[in-house]
Structures are given as C-alpha cells and as structure tokens.
Amino acid sequence: MSNFYKRHIFFCNNIRNDGKQCCSQNGAKEMYRYAKDKCRANGSLGAGRLGVSESRCLGRCENGPVAVVYPDNVWYQYIDEEDIDEIFESHMEGDEIVNRLLIK
C-alpha cells in the first residue's frame, strides 16, 4: 500500500488554558496557515504530493512550536516563515532534512 501523500506535515496547534507552554502561544496557527496557503498557491497539495494539517497536542510542547513530517517521522521546531520555507523546500520537496531545526 502506498502513502496518499509523498509527505504530510502536522503543525501542533494545541491550546492550553492552565498556563503551561503550548505551541499556539508561539505563532503555530499563523505558521500553519502560511504553509497551507503557500502550498495551495503553488499547487503542491493533494494526492501523491504534500499534505499540510494542523493537530492538537503532539506531546512535545517543551520544544514548541513543533511540526512533524510523515512518513519520515522527523520532528521540527520552527520560529518564522523563513524556517517554514526551508522545511518545505529542503525536506518536504527536496528530500533533505533541515538539521538546524531538528528536535532530537
């Protein structure tokens, strides 16, 4: 069975009301929208191509904001649009992991 997407990235957009750190406090929703809109605009979304989704808690809040790329099981911490661009250009489309943003 083949994967529906070549790669699928999930952006944690968890919201915590207890004061503990969560990805939503660090611009995760905006970066998810940025990535989704960019992929939609350049036609890279869909079957056999890329998937961009948001998620609730991915359990790595201390590293937030975080995203995970499947099927590679690669976890990233990002800050801004430049980081998102690098993840997409290098890893999602180019098969090269962005080591400087990796969560070990």
N, C-alpha and C positions, 0 to 999 in steps of 0.2 A: 504494500500500500504506500503510495506516495503522499507527501505532505500537500495540503491545499495551497499553502504559501511557500515560497522559497525561504523566506524568513518572516517571523512575526515578532514585533516588539510590543511589550506591555509596559506602560507607564503607570507606576503606582500613584494613585490619586487619593490615598486614604486621608480621611479627616478624623482627627482625634479631638474629643471635647474635654479630655482630662488634663490638658496642659503638656502632655508628653509630645516629643518631636514626631512630626509626621510629614510626609512628602508634600502634602498640599500647602504647608506653611512656606515652602521653598520654591513656589512657582511651577509645580508639577503640572497643574491643569493647563497653564499657558503654554508650556513646552510640548505637552501632548497635542494641543490644538495646532501649534506651529508645525509640528511634524506631520500631522494628519492633513492639514491644508496644503502643505508643500508637496506631499506625495500625491494628493488628489490633483493638484495643478500640473504636475509633471507626468501624470498617467502611470505611476508606478504601483498603484494599489490594485489588488484583486488576485484572483486565482492564478497560481503559477508565478506570482510576483511578490509583493510585500503586503503585510498586514500591520496595521497600527491600531492598537487598542488601549483603553485605559482599564485599570484594575483597582480593586480595593487593596487592602494591606497585603504586601508581598513578604512581610516579615523581616525586612532589612532597614527599618526606619532610622536606625542609628547612622546609616550611610546616606540618608536621603538628601535630595531626591534621587530615586533609583528607577532603573528600567532593566528589563531582562529580555534577551533575544533568544527565541527558539527557532529551530530545533537545537541550536548551538549551546544553550544553557550558559550564556555569557551575561554577567551582571555588570551594569554600568552605573556610576554616579556622574551626574552632569550638573552644570551650572547655568548655561545660557544657550542661545541659538547657535553659536559657533560650535559648541560641544555636540549639539544635536546634528548639525550639518556634518561634522566629522564622523559621528557614528553611522549616519546614513551613507555617506559617500565611501567611507573606508570599509565598514563591516557589512551593512545591510545590502549594499550593491556591489562592493568590491572584494568581499571575502577576506578582509584583513581586519583583525581585532585591533581596537584602539587601546593600547596598553596603558596609556596615561590616565584613562577613565575607568579602568577595570576595578571591580571590587573583588578582592581575593577571598 
